[in-house]
Amino acid sequence: MASTEILLLRHGQSEGNESGRFGGHGPTPLTEKGRAQAEATARALAEEGGLTGIWSSDLIRAVETAQPVAALTGLQIRTTPALRERSVGVFTGLTFPEAEARYPEAYAALMRRESNVCPPEGETHAQCLARAVSLLDAVLRNEPGGRTLIVSHAATLYLLLLHLLGLEHDPHARRVWIRTDNCALHRLKRSNDGLWTVLALNDRAHLR
């Protein structure tokens, strides 16, 4: 059986990104720049070929990023809340200074990046990771040998990468941050014996 390739793609620039707001589960669509990033990504992936599936967070900024890829490859987008960004609860839609001013203690706890910290009405890192890993495991189990695109969000992709690299969030959160720019790709390949090979992190070559 051939190895399985997973492409982890962050959505393009959203209106929330542009204005410096917490996105969380909020309905913030792509900006004009974000749509251009999504189109450029779609062209590059279609040119590479071999894509066998597209999974996307059901939040609008992720779906809008996946749509051009689907249009150029003829593949269907399968959306799921499992790939949503980590919920930040009451912080959703607020700027960082607004969140700090309104909820100083909760904001300070969030900035410490501890796994068990939960913003009011939000979720912990562990809860976010559990749902994302469940989806990834299903893809690996049901689509072996494929080349699957997973469209998600910065924090969720960060947690997935720590998991795949065998790193626990809590001990590494203050020392390691894996940057994921808008419409950047993390490329990984899993061999039949379960070994993961990291092909590229935060790949933005298609956006130049």
Backbone as ProteinMPNN parsed JSONL, in Angstrom:
{"seq_chain_A": "MASTEILLLRHGQSEGNESGRFGGHGPTPLTEKGRAQAEATARALAEEGGLTGIWSSDLIRAVETAQPVAALTGLQIRTTPALRERSVGVFTGLTFPEAEARYPEAYAALMRRESNVCPPEGETHAQCLARAVSLLDAVLRNEPGGRTLIVSHAATLYLLLLHLLGLEHDPHARRVWIRTDNCALHRLKRSNDGLWTVLALNDRAHLR", "coords_chain_A": {"N_chain_A": [[0.844, -1.191, 0.0], [0.49, 2.255, -0.779], [2.118, 5.155, 0.671], [0.513, 7.56, 2.849], [-0.453, 10.842, 2.283], [-0.754, 13.897, 3.956], [-2.024, 17.103, 3.821], [-1.949, 19.995, 5.534], [-3.767, 22.835, 5.763], [-4.001, 26.234, 6.481], [-6.7, 28.565, 6.667], [-7.295, 31.353, 4.394], [-6.493, 34.91, 4.722], [-8.667, 36.35, 7.053], [-11.48, 38.527, 7.848], [-11.41, 38.926, 10.55], [-8.714, 38.328, 11.14], [-7.516, 40.473, 9.817], [-8.381, 42.674, 11.274], [-7.353, 42.144, 13.746], [-8.699, 40.481, 15.637], [-10.069, 38.041, 17.937], [-10.815, 35.007, 16.46], [-11.961, 32.389, 16.874], [-14.915, 30.481, 17.06], [-16.321, 32.191, 15.508], [-18.223, 33.81, 12.822], [-16.419, 34.846, 10.62], [-15.657, 36.026, 7.508], [-13.494, 35.589, 4.562], [-11.111, 38.094, 3.585], [-10.554, 40.284, 0.744], [-7.868, 39.903, 0.097], [-7.506, 37.429, 1.348], [-9.145, 35.8, -0.226], [-7.753, 35.91, -2.628], [-5.41, 34.617, -1.827], [-6.447, 32.061, -1.358], [-7.23, 31.329, -3.939], [-4.731, 31.27, -5.245], [-3.519, 29.185, -3.85], [-5.202, 27.08, -4.573], [-4.704, 26.9, -7.33], [-2.036, 26.065, -7.299], [-2.177, 23.578, -5.966], [-3.83, 22.16, -7.693], [-2.202, 22.058, -9.894], [-0.082, 20.517, -8.926], [-1.407, 18.1, -8.604], [-2.973, 14.844, -7.956], [-4.473, 15.004, -5.635], [-6.783, 13.57, -3.407], [-8.85, 13.946, -1.64], [-10.826, 16.341, 0.256], [-11.093, 17.814, 3.298], [-12.729, 20.041, 5.509], [-12.903, 22.544, 8.052], [-16.072, 23.667, 9.248], [-16.457, 26.36, 9.468], [-16.911, 29.595, 8.024], [-14.642, 30.956, 6.94], [-12.812, 28.942, 6.497], [-14.193, 27.219, 4.762], [-14.566, 28.922, 2.553], [-11.943, 29.048, 1.765], [-11.409, 26.454, 0.973], [-13.119, 26.096, -1.185], [-12.183, 27.109, -3.829], [-10.195, 25.194, -4.348], [-11.678, 22.846, -4.514], [-13.193, 23.484, -6.764], [-11.282, 23.513, -8.818], [-10.211, 20.971, -8.761], [-12.278, 19.2, -8.86], [-13.147, 17.804, -6.705], [-15.173, 16.963, -3.834], [-16.067, 18.983, -1.057], [-15.796, 18.028, 2.254], [-17.266, 18.998, 5.099], [-16.742, 19.722, 8.577], [-17.364, 20.181, 12.081], [-15.349, 19.296, 13.678], [-12.894, 20.234, 12.864], [-12.817, 22.856, 13.511], [-11.594, 26.073, 14.692], [-10.001, 26.497, 17.893], [-12.346, 27.075, 20.423], [-12.86, 30.227, 21.793], [-14.752, 31.263, 23.384], [-16.201, 33.834, 25.244], [-14.384, 35.663, 24.304], [-14.584, 35.759, 21.578], [-14.563, 37.559, 18.594], [-13.624, 39.858, 19.792], [-11.037, 42.367, 20.03], [-7.582, 41.889, 20.969], [-6.713, 43.808, 22.992], [-9.289, 44.611, 23.873], [-10.327, 42.208, 24.917], [-8.523, 41.783, 27.004], [-9.044, 43.999, 28.616], [-11.734, 43.629, 29.363], [-11.89, 41.073, 30.466], [-9.676, 40.51, 32.4], [-8.35, 38.543, 34.1], [-9.071, 36.059, 32.957], [-8.062, 36.452, 30.41], [-5.286, 36.707, 30.91], [-4.767, 34.134, 31.835], [-5.279, 32.675, 29.52], [-3.219, 33.567, 27.87], [-1.079, 32.319, 29.031], [-1.021, 29.85, 27.958], [-1.612, 27.311, 28.988], [-2.634, 23.877, 29.104], [-4.998, 23.189, 30.446], [-6.454, 25.485, 30.69], [-9.432, 27.272, 30.239], [-11.21, 29.472, 28.335], [-13.941, 31.592, 29.38], [-16.944, 30.034, 28.545], [-15.68, 28.779, 26.471], [-13.259, 26.419, 25.157], [-10.781, 23.99, 26.196], [-7.284, 23.514, 25.282], [-6.855, 20.773, 25.132], [-9.414, 19.728, 24.647], [-9.976, 20.795, 22.129], [-7.921, 19.586, 20.643], [-8.624, 16.872, 20.893], [-10.985, 16.535, 19.339], [-10.034, 17.226, 16.799], [-7.985, 15.35, 16.346], [-9.487, 13.039, 16.346], [-10.855, 13.282, 13.911], [-8.672, 13.295, 12.108], [-7.597, 10.74, 12.584], [-9.688, 9.189, 11.603], [-9.594, 9.829, 8.877], [-7.059, 8.759, 8.203], [-7.553, 6.1, 8.704], [-9.714, 5.442, 7.019], [-9.045, 6.382, 4.497], [-6.594, 5.322, 3.369], [-3.41, 5.603, 1.753], [-4.062, 7.822, 0.303], [-4.086, 11.306, -0.782], [-4.67, 13.809, 1.058], [-6.312, 16.865, 1.678], [-6.546, 18.998, 4.406], [-8.345, 21.517, 5.74], [-8.051, 24.043, 8.015], [-7.438, 25.803, 11.068], [-5.206, 28.145, 12.755], [-4.51, 27.609, 15.586], [-5.635, 25.07, 15.958], [-4.314, 23.55, 13.998], [-1.719, 23.806, 14.935], [-1.873, 22.342, 17.342], [-2.48, 19.809, 16.296], [-0.105, 19.296, 14.886], [1.802, 19.205, 16.991], [0.868, 16.899, 18.206], [1.294, 14.955, 16.153], [4.033, 15.053, 16.014], [4.694, 13.894, 18.339], [4.751, 15.383, 20.67], [3.728, 16.663, 23.765], [1.279, 19.114, 24.582], [1.335, 20.742, 26.975], [4.004, 20.699, 28.278], [5.496, 21.871, 26.248], [4.376, 24.184, 25.287], [5.179, 26.769, 26.051], [7.624, 26.968, 24.938], [7.737, 26.204, 22.287], [6.396, 27.243, 19.284], [4.652, 26.571, 16.438], [4.614, 28.179, 13.582], [1.929, 29.198, 11.512], [1.065, 30.609, 8.709], [-1.47, 32.552, 6.978], [-3.075, 30.598, 4.587], [-0.865, 28.961, 4.384], [0.919, 25.858, 4.042], [1.319, 22.785, 5.744], [3.116, 19.948, 5.134], [2.92, 16.516, 5.272], [3.852, 13.052, 5.429], [2.796, 9.718, 5.81], [4.081, 6.59, 6.391], [3.59, 3.043, 5.682], [4.254, 1.695, 7.991], [3.605, 3.43, 9.96], [5.293, 5.574, 10.395], [5.887, 9.013, 10.482], [6.804, 11.452, 8.125], [8.025, 14.656, 7.927], [7.507, 16.847, 5.436], [7.344, 19.537, 4.785], [7.016, 22.647, 6.527], [4.822, 25.309, 7.203], [4.686, 26.142, 4.497], [4.851, 28.478, 2.009], [5.39, 28.926, -0.611], [3.73, 28.856, -2.837], [2.358, 31.201, -2.712], [3.868, 33.31, -3.462]], "CA_chain_A": [[0.0, 0.0, 0.0], [1.267, 3.485, -0.871], [2.062, 6.012, 1.853], [-0.598, 8.505, 2.9], [0.016, 12.222, 2.426], [-1.698, 14.824, 4.571], [-1.701, 18.519, 3.64], [-2.672, 20.81, 6.505], [-3.842, 24.188, 5.204], [-4.738, 27.255, 7.219], [-7.538, 29.419, 5.824], [-6.74, 32.635, 3.978], [-6.719, 36.028, 5.649], [-10.074, 36.628, 7.343], [-11.731, 39.883, 8.336], [-10.946, 38.932, 11.93], [-7.253, 38.456, 11.1], [-7.159, 41.817, 9.359], [-8.662, 43.66, 12.324], [-6.715, 41.729, 14.991], [-9.717, 40.003, 16.568], [-10.18, 36.612, 18.185], [-11.748, 34.386, 15.526], [-12.711, 31.314, 17.52], [-15.966, 29.896, 16.223], [-17.084, 33.293, 14.911], [-18.461, 33.766, 11.375], [-15.657, 35.907, 9.966], [-15.299, 35.564, 6.157], [-12.209, 35.998, 4.012], [-10.952, 39.405, 2.963], [-10.16, 40.195, -0.674], [-6.542, 39.279, 0.1], [-7.69, 36.025, 1.696], [-9.687, 35.092, -1.393], [-6.64, 35.786, -3.584], [-4.54, 33.566, -1.301], [-7.12, 30.78, -1.585], [-7.157, 31.039, -5.378], [-3.348, 30.902, -5.554], [-3.317, 27.852, -3.274], [-5.942, 26.134, -5.395], [-3.984, 26.703, -8.586], [-0.822, 25.286, -7.03], [-2.532, 22.198, -5.636], [-4.344, 21.533, -8.908], [-1.032, 21.826, -10.748], [0.631, 19.382, -8.354], [-2.214, 16.925, -8.895], [-2.954, 13.717, -7.039], [-5.304, 15.188, -4.452], [-7.866, 12.575, -3.397], [-9.935, 14.32, -0.74], [-10.768, 17.643, 0.927], [-11.853, 17.992, 4.531], [-12.63, 21.434, 5.942], [-13.714, 23.126, 9.12], [-17.322, 24.201, 8.702], [-16.504, 27.813, 9.61], [-16.958, 30.179, 6.681], [-13.324, 31.321, 6.425], [-12.177, 27.711, 6.014], [-14.951, 26.742, 3.593], [-14.237, 29.809, 1.428], [-10.586, 28.701, 1.33], [-11.457, 25.147, 0.325], [-13.962, 26.11, -2.393], [-11.435, 27.162, -5.091], [-9.511, 23.913, -4.548], [-12.701, 21.916, -4.982], [-13.594, 23.865, -8.12], [-10.232, 23.182, -9.785], [-9.874, 19.54, -8.717], [-13.481, 18.387, -9.032], [-13.408, 17.057, -5.478], [-16.208, 17.495, -2.962], [-15.602, 19.395, 0.268], [-16.505, 17.447, 3.386], [-17.098, 19.931, 6.206], [-16.947, 19.14, 9.902], [-17.004, 21.044, 13.213], [-14.161, 18.74, 14.338], [-11.71, 20.975, 12.439], [-12.947, 24.27, 13.861], [-10.598, 26.689, 15.562], [-10.305, 26.373, 19.321], [-13.33, 28.055, 20.86], [-12.393, 31.158, 22.827], [-15.912, 31.701, 24.149], [-16.586, 35.247, 25.313], [-13.404, 36.494, 23.594], [-14.85, 35.721, 20.14], [-14.883, 38.837, 17.965], [-12.978, 40.979, 20.476], [-9.605, 42.571, 19.812], [-6.806, 41.46, 22.134], [-6.848, 44.795, 24.074], [-10.659, 44.566, 24.4], [-10.451, 41.008, 25.745], [-7.739, 41.984, 28.221], [-9.714, 44.994, 29.45], [-13.013, 43.13, 29.884], [-11.711, 39.822, 31.212], [-8.224, 40.499, 32.637], [-7.848, 37.286, 34.658], [-9.239, 35.002, 31.961], [-7.135, 36.747, 29.314], [-3.935, 36.371, 31.364], [-4.683, 32.679, 31.875], [-5.199, 32.206, 28.136], [-1.897, 33.893, 27.345], [-0.099, 31.395, 29.607], [-1.043, 28.679, 27.067], [-1.713, 26.047, 29.7], [-3.589, 22.978, 28.458], [-6.285, 23.089, 31.137], [-7.123, 26.789, 30.731], [-10.62, 27.333, 29.378], [-11.854, 30.785, 28.346], [-15.362, 31.484, 29.702], [-17.797, 29.536, 27.457], [-14.842, 28.249, 25.396], [-12.778, 25.056, 25.346], [-9.365, 23.859, 26.478], [-6.47, 22.982, 24.193], [-7.054, 19.325, 25.079], [-10.707, 19.456, 24.014], [-9.807, 21.111, 20.707], [-7.081, 18.546, 20.049], [-9.335, 15.585, 20.863], [-11.889, 16.449, 18.185], [-9.253, 17.275, 15.558], [-7.302, 14.063, 16.207], [-10.504, 12.054, 15.986], [-11.082, 13.402, 12.467], [-7.461, 12.862, 11.414], [-7.521, 9.28, 12.692], [-10.693, 8.625, 10.694], [-9.055, 9.983, 7.527], [-5.98, 7.789, 8.03], [-8.142, 4.753, 8.73], [-10.659, 5.215, 5.922], [-8.518, 6.843, 3.219], [-5.16, 5.011, 3.302], [-2.817, 5.74, 0.426], [-4.564, 9.015, -0.378], [-3.414, 12.605, -0.606], [-5.838, 14.505, 1.582], [-6.163, 18.248, 2.131], [-7.322, 19.323, 5.595], [-8.374, 22.978, 5.865], [-8.416, 24.336, 9.395], [-7.113, 27.091, 11.677], [-3.853, 28.193, 13.299], [-4.335, 26.906, 16.857], [-5.98, 23.665, 15.762], [-3.222, 22.932, 13.248], [-0.577, 23.754, 15.855], [-2.083, 21.214, 18.253], [-2.344, 18.589, 15.496], [1.307, 19.077, 14.597], [2.443, 18.728, 18.216], [0.44, 15.503, 18.364], [1.962, 14.112, 15.166], [5.455, 15.047, 16.339], [4.877, 13.202, 19.601], [4.997, 16.364, 21.721], [2.552, 17.055, 24.535], [1.133, 20.57, 24.561], [1.638, 21.462, 28.204], [5.421, 20.962, 28.516], [6.167, 22.543, 25.135], [3.631, 25.349, 24.813], [5.882, 28.025, 26.292], [8.928, 26.927, 24.283], [7.629, 25.883, 20.86], [5.202, 27.651, 18.531], [4.822, 26.262, 15.02], [3.912, 29.251, 12.874], [1.113, 28.829, 10.358], [0.535, 31.817, 8.088], [-2.688, 32.359, 6.183], [-2.926, 29.78, 3.379], [0.376, 28.19, 4.391], [0.718, 24.408, 4.071], [2.209, 21.828, 6.379], [3.047, 18.732, 4.318], [3.4, 15.345, 6.0], [3.591, 11.764, 4.78], [2.794, 8.598, 6.759], [4.404, 5.316, 5.735], [2.745, 1.927, 6.099], [4.595, 1.276, 9.352], [3.18, 4.466, 10.886], [6.299, 6.626, 10.551], [5.565, 10.285, 9.843], [7.885, 12.259, 7.575], [7.635, 16.052, 7.722], [8.033, 17.299, 4.15], [7.46, 21.003, 4.811], [6.217, 23.364, 7.513], [4.504, 26.696, 6.846], [5.072, 26.313, 3.094], [4.161, 29.604, 1.383], [5.962, 29.138, -1.931], [2.657, 29.045, -3.82], [1.772, 32.525, -2.533], [4.812, 34.337, -3.896]], "C_chain_A": [[0.889, 1.254, 0.0], [1.147, 4.28, 0.425], [0.914, 7.004, 1.726], [-0.058, 9.908, 3.133], [-1.097, 13.086, 2.983], [-1.182, 16.246, 4.369], [-2.575, 19.323, 4.59], [-2.614, 22.266, 6.059], [-4.618, 25.112, 6.136], [-5.549, 28.088, 6.227], [-6.801, 30.696, 5.427], [-7.062, 33.739, 4.975], [-8.221, 36.293, 5.812], [-10.232, 38.078, 7.788], [-11.283, 40.018, 9.787], [-9.44, 39.053, 12.021], [-6.851, 39.895, 10.788], [-7.346, 42.855, 10.46], [-8.11, 43.253, 13.685], [-7.689, 41.256, 16.05], [-9.618, 38.493, 16.776], [-11.219, 36.023, 17.226], [-12.617, 33.335, 16.186], [-13.7, 30.676, 16.58], [-16.803, 30.972, 15.523], [-17.163, 33.213, 13.394], [-17.743, 34.89, 10.651], [-15.165, 35.434, 8.596], [-13.918, 36.039, 5.73], [-12.259, 37.446, 3.523], [-10.649, 39.197, 1.472], [-8.784, 39.537, -0.798], [-6.651, 37.784, 0.399], [-8.226, 35.209, 0.54], [-8.611, 34.896, -2.462], [-5.668, 34.7, -3.134], [-5.145, 32.183, -1.565], [-7.052, 30.373, -3.052], [-5.752, 30.593, -5.768], [-3.031, 29.499, -5.031], [-3.992, 26.798, -4.126], [-5.22, 25.851, -6.704], [-2.757, 25.821, -8.381], [-1.152, 23.82, -6.755], [-3.08, 21.457, -6.861], [-3.194, 21.194, -9.853], [-0.215, 20.638, -10.242], [-0.088, 18.076, -8.665], [-2.171, 15.894, -7.773], [-3.806, 13.864, -5.797], [-6.5, 14.239, -4.516], [-9.034, 12.958, -2.501], [-9.713, 15.678, -0.119], [-11.681, 17.601, 2.143], [-11.657, 19.431, 5.003], [-13.428, 21.674, 7.214], [-14.979, 23.705, 8.496], [-17.465, 25.709, 8.909], [-16.255, 28.477, 8.259], [-15.574, 30.499, 6.119], [-12.556, 30.099, 5.911], [-12.875, 27.194, 4.761], [-14.633, 27.59, 2.369], [-12.826, 29.545, 0.898], [-10.585, 27.391, 0.552], [-12.186, 25.181, -1.018], [-13.184, 26.222, -3.703], [-10.677, 25.868, -5.388], [-10.492, 22.885, -5.101], [-13.085, 22.204, -6.433], [-12.567, 23.424, -9.157], [-9.885, 21.697, -9.824], [-11.08, 18.633, -8.951], [-13.826, 17.555, -7.809], [-14.479, 17.748, -4.648], [-15.59, 17.888, -1.626], [-16.454, 18.701, 1.329], [-16.227, 18.336, 4.601], [-17.419, 19.253, 7.532], [-16.592, 20.145, 10.995], [-15.767, 20.539, 13.953], [-12.897, 19.533, 14.009], [-11.808, 22.471, 12.738], [-11.758, 24.757, 14.68], [-10.974, 26.407, 17.018], [-11.31, 27.453, 19.705], [-12.741, 28.924, 21.966], [-13.566, 31.818, 23.538], [-16.193, 33.176, 24.067], [-15.588, 36.171, 24.618], [-13.724, 36.623, 22.099], [-15.275, 37.091, 19.613], [-14.252, 40.041, 18.614], [-11.54, 41.138, 19.993], [-8.878, 42.097, 21.07], [-6.893, 42.497, 23.266], [-8.251, 44.8, 24.692], [-10.843, 43.374, 25.334], [-9.713, 41.187, 27.071], [-8.437, 42.957, 29.171], [-10.981, 44.438, 30.098], [-12.839, 41.906, 30.787], [-10.226, 39.634, 31.558], [-7.679, 39.17, 33.155], [-7.927, 36.161, 33.644], [-8.279, 35.199, 30.793], [-5.705, 36.363, 29.704], [-3.74, 34.859, 31.402], [-4.548, 32.108, 30.47], [-3.807, 32.425, 27.565], [-0.799, 32.997, 27.926], [-0.045, 30.07, 28.84], [-1.106, 27.332, 27.784], [-2.84, 25.195, 29.124], [-4.96, 22.99, 29.117], [-7.016, 24.416, 31.257], [-8.289, 26.799, 29.756], [-11.213, 28.733, 29.447], [-13.331, 30.62, 28.712], [-16.189, 31.135, 28.456], [-16.997, 28.975, 26.283], [-14.447, 26.808, 25.637], [-11.276, 25.063, 25.619], [-8.617, 23.412, 25.225], [-6.741, 21.49, 24.024], [-8.366, 18.967, 24.395], [-10.647, 19.719, 22.511], [-9.015, 20.007, 20.018], [-7.839, 17.241, 19.898], [-10.241, 15.476, 19.64], [-11.125, 16.441, 16.864], [-8.538, 15.953, 15.306], [-8.286, 12.971, 15.803], [-10.784, 12.081, 14.485], [-9.881, 12.906, 11.685], [-7.333, 11.344, 11.447], [-8.508, 8.61, 11.744], [-10.22, 8.715, 9.245], [-7.984, 8.932, 7.259], [-6.514, 6.362, 7.948], [-8.956, 4.455, 7.47], [-10.135, 5.603, 4.543], [-7.017, 6.57, 3.106], [-4.642, 5.131, 1.873], [-3.258, 6.972, -0.333], [-3.667, 10.223, -0.176], [-4.511, 13.593, -0.229], [-5.484, 15.906, 2.069], [-7.098, 18.466, 3.312], [-7.219, 20.823, 5.824], [-8.883, 23.344, 7.259], [-7.86, 25.694, 9.81], [-5.799, 27.002, 12.443], [-3.674, 27.367, 14.571], [-4.614, 25.418, 16.703], [-4.869, 22.934, 15.021], [-1.967, 22.817, 14.106], [-0.697, 22.537, 16.778], [-1.966, 19.874, 17.521], [-0.881, 18.273, 15.212], [2.069, 18.6, 15.83], [2.122, 17.25, 18.435], [1.199, 14.576, 17.416], [3.459, 14.014, 15.425], [5.751, 14.358, 17.671], [5.181, 14.117, 20.77], [3.692, 16.68, 22.449], [2.491, 18.577, 24.602], [1.698, 21.223, 25.807], [3.137, 21.713, 28.423], [6.089, 21.829, 27.439], [5.539, 23.883, 24.741], [4.387, 26.655, 24.984], [7.219, 28.088, 25.558], [8.851, 26.762, 22.775], [6.313, 26.413, 20.307], [5.483, 27.385, 17.07], [3.963, 27.249, 14.235], [3.147, 28.69, 11.678], [0.503, 30.092, 9.788], [-0.741, 31.502, 7.315], [-2.373, 31.662, 4.867], [-1.545, 29.124, 3.26], [0.039, 26.703, 4.552], [1.769, 23.723, 4.932], [2.022, 20.513, 5.615], [3.687, 17.57, 5.077], [3.017, 14.07, 5.263], [3.728, 10.658, 5.818], [3.033, 7.297, 6.007], [3.525, 4.208, 6.301], [3.035, 1.462, 7.518], [4.29, 2.362, 10.389], [4.169, 5.589, 11.107], [5.874, 7.879, 9.784], [6.836, 10.968, 9.358], [7.351, 13.67, 7.349], [8.3, 16.546, 6.449], [8.229, 18.815, 4.119], [6.566, 21.555, 5.908], [6.039, 24.81, 7.052], [4.949, 27.038, 5.426], [4.203, 27.402, 2.453], [4.643, 29.872, -0.042], [4.901, 29.444, -2.985], [2.022, 30.439, -3.738], [2.668, 33.643, -3.042], [4.494, 34.844, -5.288]], "O_chain_A": [[1.907, 1.305, 0.691], [0.194, 4.103, 1.184], [0.41, 7.253, 0.631], [0.705, 10.138, 4.071], [-2.241, 13.013, 2.534], [-0.038, 16.552, 4.707], [-3.799, 19.33, 4.463], [-1.537, 22.858, 5.987], [-5.745, 24.812, 6.531], [-5.132, 28.289, 5.087], [-5.807, 31.069, 6.049], [-7.801, 33.535, 5.939], [-8.946, 36.44, 4.828], [-9.251, 38.767, 8.069], [-10.833, 41.083, 10.209], [-8.924, 39.783, 12.867], [-5.956, 40.455, 11.421], [-6.567, 43.801, 10.569], [-8.363, 43.933, 14.679], [-7.537, 41.581, 17.228], [-9.146, 37.763, 15.904], [-12.361, 36.481, 17.182], [-13.843, 33.369, 16.082], [-13.37, 30.363, 15.436], [-17.88, 30.678, 15.004], [-16.293, 32.628, 12.749], [-18.388, 35.796, 10.123], [-14.335, 34.528, 8.528], [-13.258, 36.793, 6.444], [-13.304, 37.946, 3.108], [-10.508, 38.064, 1.011], [-8.56, 38.716, -1.688], [-5.969, 36.971, -0.225], [-7.82, 34.065, 0.337], [-8.558, 33.856, -3.118], [-5.156, 33.944, -3.96], [-4.437, 31.252, -1.95], [-6.841, 29.202, -3.367], [-5.594, 29.644, -6.535], [-2.35, 28.722, -5.7], [-3.42, 25.738, -4.376], [-5.132, 24.702, -7.137], [-2.475, 24.938, -9.191], [-0.475, 22.925, -7.261], [-2.821, 20.267, -7.039], [-3.216, 20.165, -10.528], [0.287, 19.844, -11.037], [0.549, 17.064, -8.956], [-1.446, 16.04, -6.789], [-3.864, 12.945, -4.98], [-7.15, 14.119, -5.554], [-10.103, 12.354, -2.592], [-8.577, 16.129, 0.025], [-12.886, 17.381, 2.026], [-10.558, 19.977, 4.911], [-14.488, 21.084, 7.423], [-14.962, 24.174, 7.358], [-18.498, 26.278, 8.557], [-15.477, 27.974, 7.448], [-15.355, 30.327, 4.92], [-11.743, 30.215, 4.994], [-12.216, 26.777, 3.808], [-14.449, 27.058, 1.274], [-12.546, 29.787, -0.276], [-9.841, 27.24, -0.417], [-11.893, 24.371, -1.897], [-13.495, 25.481, -4.635], [-10.532, 25.488, -6.549], [-10.177, 22.149, -6.036], [-13.278, 21.284, -7.228], [-12.935, 23.007, -10.255], [-9.327, 21.216, -10.81], [-10.924, 17.44, -9.21], [-14.704, 16.695, -7.87], [-14.672, 18.96, -4.744], [-14.696, 17.207, -1.124], [-17.682, 18.78, 1.302], [-15.093, 18.416, 5.072], [-18.246, 18.344, 7.606], [-15.62, 20.887, 10.854], [-15.194, 21.266, 14.765], [-11.936, 19.513, 14.778], [-10.983, 23.258, 12.274], [-11.022, 23.971, 15.275], [-12.129, 26.114, 17.325], [-11.137, 28.619, 19.348], [-12.195, 28.419, 22.947], [-13.389, 32.825, 24.223], [-16.398, 33.724, 22.984], [-15.899, 37.335, 24.365], [-13.188, 37.505, 21.429], [-16.218, 37.701, 20.117], [-14.323, 41.142, 18.069], [-10.9, 40.163, 19.597], [-9.5, 41.924, 22.118], [-7.126, 42.109, 24.411], [-8.39, 44.973, 25.902], [-11.435, 43.501, 26.406], [-10.211, 40.794, 28.126], [-8.423, 42.761, 30.386], [-11.27, 44.743, 31.256], [-13.572, 41.739, 31.761], [-9.591, 38.703, 31.065], [-6.636, 38.716, 32.684], [-6.977, 35.395, 33.48], [-7.747, 34.232, 30.25], [-4.992, 35.755, 28.906], [-2.674, 34.358, 31.044], [-3.789, 31.164, 30.252], [-3.277, 31.568, 26.858], [0.297, 32.926, 27.369], [0.863, 29.266, 29.045], [-0.689, 26.317, 27.226], [-3.873, 25.719, 28.707], [-5.976, 22.824, 28.441], [-8.087, 24.477, 31.862], [-8.157, 26.39, 28.602], [-11.676, 29.149, 30.509], [-13.922, 29.592, 28.38], [-16.145, 31.843, 27.45], [-17.559, 28.722, 25.218], [-15.199, 26.049, 26.248], [-10.586, 26.033, 25.307], [-9.222, 22.989, 24.24], [-6.844, 20.999, 22.9], [-8.421, 17.998, 23.638], [-11.2, 18.957, 21.717], [-9.389, 19.546, 18.94], [-7.71, 16.569, 18.874], [-10.263, 14.44, 18.976], [-11.507, 15.746, 15.923], [-8.491, 15.485, 14.168], [-7.955, 12.086, 15.014], [-10.932, 11.032, 13.859], [-10.037, 12.178, 10.704], [-6.994, 10.73, 10.435], [-8.198, 7.578, 11.149], [-10.422, 7.781, 8.47], [-7.994, 8.286, 6.211], [-5.986, 5.528, 7.212], [-8.893, 3.353, 6.926], [-10.707, 5.203, 3.528], [-6.247, 7.475, 2.784], [-5.34, 4.805, 0.913], [-2.875, 7.157, -1.489], [-2.642, 10.165, 0.502], [-5.192, 14.143, -1.095], [-4.494, 16.106, 2.773], [-8.288, 18.162, 3.238], [-6.132, 21.343, 6.074], [-10.004, 22.998, 7.633], [-7.814, 26.624, 9.006], [-5.329, 25.906, 12.747], [-2.786, 26.516, 14.634], [-3.894, 24.594, 17.265], [-4.521, 21.811, 15.385], [-1.236, 21.831, 14.009], [0.268, 21.796, 16.966], [-1.416, 18.916, 18.063], [-0.465, 17.117, 15.287], [2.894, 17.691, 15.733], [2.991, 16.459, 18.801], [1.692, 13.528, 17.834], [4.084, 13.007, 15.094], [6.907, 14.25, 18.081], [5.794, 13.695, 21.75], [2.669, 16.936, 21.814], [3.522, 19.247, 24.67], [2.472, 22.175, 25.702], [3.515, 22.844, 28.729], [7.124, 22.447, 27.69], [6.114, 24.629, 23.949], [4.256, 27.558, 24.157], [7.877, 29.129, 25.551], [9.781, 27.131, 22.058], [5.241, 26.07, 20.806], [6.447, 27.914, 16.516], [2.735, 27.155, 14.233], [3.64, 27.836, 10.941], [-0.481, 30.599, 10.327], [-1.049, 30.343, 7.037], [-1.495, 32.098, 4.122], [-1.112, 28.776, 2.162], [-0.991, 26.345, 5.124], [2.956, 24.042, 4.857], [0.9, 20.027, 5.471], [4.851, 17.638, 5.473], [2.002, 14.012, 4.57], [4.668, 10.66, 6.614], [2.28, 6.947, 5.098], [2.806, 4.411, 7.28], [2.162, 0.897, 8.177], [4.667, 2.235, 11.554], [3.919, 6.475, 11.924], [5.544, 7.817, 8.599], [7.823, 11.054, 10.088], [6.346, 13.857, 6.664], [9.525, 16.652, 6.388], [9.168, 19.313, 3.498], [5.498, 21.012, 6.189], [6.978, 25.447, 6.576], [5.521, 28.101, 5.188], [2.983, 27.266, 2.365], [4.342, 30.919, -0.615], [5.151, 30.206, -3.919], [1.233, 30.81, -4.607], [2.262, 34.805, -3.051], [5.195, 35.714, -5.803]]}, "name": "protein", "num_of_chains": 1, "seq": "MASTEILLLRHGQSEGNESGRFGGHGPTPLTEKGRAQAEATARALAEEGGLTGIWSSDLIRAVETAQPVAALTGLQIRTTPALRERSVGVFTGLTFPEAEARYPEAYAALMRRESNVCPPEGETHAQCLARAVSLLDAVLRNEPGGRTLIVSHAATLYLLLLHLLGLEHDPHARRVWIRTDNCALHRLKRSNDGLWTVLALNDRAHLR"}
